[in-house]
Amino acid sequence: MFDNKTIVTTFVDALGRGETECLKTLMTDDIAVACTGTPAFSAAICAAAALLKAATADGIVFTALNLTPEEDRVASETRARSILHRGAHTYSRYDFLSFLRGGRIFLI
């Protein structure tokens, strides 16, 4: 079994690469996502991962700047970069707070 920090970093990497089968192994069936701001994709996580992969030339590369695991949660400050099919480069910053239950993420 992986530690919570490894589960969260693997989840974010799989999200960026659009690996839906991997995502399914890392989250519960009843996962909930709470977002602030104006996210570009508000569909279910696996559908969003597929959209992200389709919208970019090579997926999204997430880089964890800081990870803080505490009991059943991991806080992460993350930077993301991608190249859209039209050639534009995108750069974003995200703060995730992921909660885990039974080795799987159930709330972000």
Summary of the structure (lengths in Angstrom):
residues: 108
radius of gyration: 13.3
end to end distance: 20.2
largest distance: 42.7
contacts: 295
relative contact order: 0.24
helix: 30%
strand: 46%
